[in-house]
Amino acid sequence: MGAKFVDSVSPSTPLPPYKEVKVTLEVTGAVIASLDEKFNYIPGTERNLEVDTICLAVGLSPLTELLFQTGCEMRYIPELCGYVALRDENLKTSLDHIYIAGDVTGIEEASSAMVEGQLAGLNTAASLDFAPPNYYELNQAFKGELAQLRHNEISKVILRGIEKATLRKGGSHVCST
C-alpha cells in the first residue's frame, strides 16, 4: 500500500469533503465530516476512512465555450487538456480585443493562473492606451514569474502545449499534433 498520484478522475458521485488527511510516508487514511451552510465542519460528524490514495481536482478541461462563440482561433492541445485559444506571449488571442488567463489557457495550477491574470490585465490596459509608466518592467516581471513557476519537471508537458498554442508575429502559430 502506498500513495499514488492520479492526475485525472471523473467520479460519478462527489465524495464528502475531507476534513483531514492522515499521512506517514504514505497515505494511510482520511477523516471526512459534514459541513454547515458556512462550510464549517460539524463536530461529531467525522468518519475515519482507510485509504491509500487521495485524488484532488478543480478542473480537468478548459471551459472555452465563450471563446469559441467569439470566433477566437482554437486548437485541441492535449498537453493543455483540451481546446484552447491560440494566443501571443502577452495572452492576446487571435482577436485583438480578447486576452485570456487561467484555465482557458490550459489546465495548470492556481499560481500560474493568478500571474496570467496580471499579465493579461496589464496587456489589456496597454491595448486600451492605459499602460502604466512601468509597463515594460511589469510585463517582464510577470513573464519571469511564470517562467519560474513552470521551471520544474511536471511543467515540461505544459510548456510544450504552450509552445503549440502561441501565436507568432504575423498571426502564424506552431501546432504539431
N, C-alpha and C positions, 0 to 999 in steps of 0.2 A: 504494500500500500504506500503510495507516495503522491505528492502534489502533482497535478497535471495542468498544463497550460492549454486552454481551449480558447481559440480566437473567434469562433462564431457559433452561436446557439440560437435556435428558434423554438423555445418551449411552447407547447400548445396551451398550457395554463401557467399564469405567473406564479412564482414562488412567493411565500411571505417574506417581508423584509428581514434581512439579517441584523440582529442586534449585536452579535459578537461572533468573531471567527476565532477558533482555537487552533493555534499553530505551535508546533515544536520545530523540528527541522522539516516537517511536512504537515500538511493539513490533516487534522485528526477529528475535527468536529466543528459544529456551529451551533449557536443559540439563536433561535428566531423568536419574535414576540409580536403581538398585535400593537397597532398604532392607534392613537386617538385622532380626532379631527385636526389637531395641530401637529400631527406627525411625531408626537412624543410616545415613547414606549409605555405600554400599560403594565404596571407592576403585577406580577402573578400570572402573566400570560406566556412566560418564557417556555420554550420547548428545546431540549437538547437533542441534537441530531448527530449521529456518527457519519461523517462524510470524509472522503479523501480528495475531493475536487470541488472547487467553487468557481463558478463562471459569472462574470460581471459583463454587462453590456449596456451601452447607452443607445447607440445607433449603429446599425451594421450596413446601411447603404445610404448614400446621399439622397436627400429629398429635393429633387431638381425639377419638379413639375412646372413651377413658375418660370424657370429659366428656359425650358422647352417652349412654353407658351409665348415668351417674349421673342423667340427666334434666335437666341444665342446659339453659336455653333457648339454642338455637343459631341462627345465621343464616349464610347464604352471603354474604360480603362480599368482592367481587373486589379491592378496594384492599388487603385484608389477606391475599390469596392463598388464600382458601378459607373453609371453615366455621370459625367461632369462637364461643365462648360470649359471650353478652351479659354485660356487667359494669358496675359502677359506677365512679366515679372512683378508688376505693380498690382496684380489681381484684377485688371480690367479685362472684361470678356471681349468677344468679337463685336459686341455692340458698345460704342463709345460711352454710353451713359450708364452702364451696369458694371459694378465692381462686386466681387464675391469674397466671402471669407467663411471659415468654419466647415461644417460637414458638407456643404455644397461643393467645396473644392476637393473633397475626398475624405474618407473616414481616417481620422488621425487621433490626436488627443487634445484635451481641452486647452492646454497651454499654447499649443500651436494655433488653435482656433482664435484664442484671445489676441495673440500677436498679429495674426492675419487680419483680424478686425481693425486693429490700429493701423496697419499698413493700408488696407482698403479704404478706411475712413480718411486717412491723410491724403491719399491719392484722389479720392472723390472730391475732397475740398480743393485740392490743387487744380483739378479739371474744371472747377467752377470759379477759378481765379480767387480762391480763398486760401492759398498756400501760406502757412506761417513763415516768418522770416528764416527760421531754421529748418525749412522743408528738407533740404538735401541731407543734412545731418540726421534728422529723424528717419527719413526714408532708409538710409544706410544702416542706422541703428536697428530698426525693425527687421530688416533683411538679415542682419548679422545675428540677431536674437533667434530668428527662425532657423538659420544655419546651425547655430549652436544646439538648439533643441533637437534638430534632426541629425546630429552627429553621433549616431550610435548604430549598432548592428541591425536592430529592428527597422530603423528608418531607411535602410538601403532600398527596400522594396518601394516605399513611399516616394523616395527621391526618383526612382526610375519612372514611376507613374507621373510625378510632377513634370519630369522632362517630356514625357509624351503629351502632356496637356498644355505645354507652354507655347503660346503664340510668339513667333519671332517678328521682328520689324517687317512690315510689308504684309502682315497677315498670314504668313506661312506658319506651319506648325510641324512638330516632329510627332509622328504617330506610327509606331511599328507594333503591330499586334502579334 
